[in-house]
Amino acid sequence: MKKLLTGIILLTLTLFSVQAFAYVKIDYGESKIYTMTDIDFASGLIEDQFSKWRGCTLQNIRYAGDDCNNEKNIEWLNELAISKGEEKNYVQCMKCLSDFYVSKDAEKYGLTFNSDSTYKDWQWWLARAEGEDWELVSWGY
């Protein structure tokens, strides 16, 4: 009986988590560099990180365009990795933007966002090394 109850609770939480992101609109934009699979993978990493932000509702994710994949941004993301003690050699980067709503009771979750507010164009920076998967490296304004 205990296993059945635990299974029902886990199933309910899983369905709730899936439903929470089922309505997130993904705007793939146009890319000559990245596939929809790349952008889907990146969106999944963003959604995973965002799921930790209790009291917030993710509204959309947008690919910011191919112009962001340049040497200056790749160098910056490699420097960020080094500052965290990680030895990386990123060769590509991607920027996505998102909008999200912060609930009226956000402070009860320990968030530092403004309550009852919508944040627009929140930046998510991802990078990958040759032959490796995308990593979420930085986010914010």
Secondary structure as UniProt FT lines:
FT   HELIX           2..22
FT   STRAND          25..27
FT   HELIX           36..50
FT   TURN            51..52
FT   TURN            54..55
FT   STRAND          56..63
FT   HELIX           66..68
FT   HELIX           71..83
FT   TURN            84..85
FT   STRAND          90..102
FT   TURN            104..105
FT   HELIX           106..109
FT   TURN            115..116
FT   STRAND          117..129
FT   TURN            130..131
FT   STRAND          135..140
//
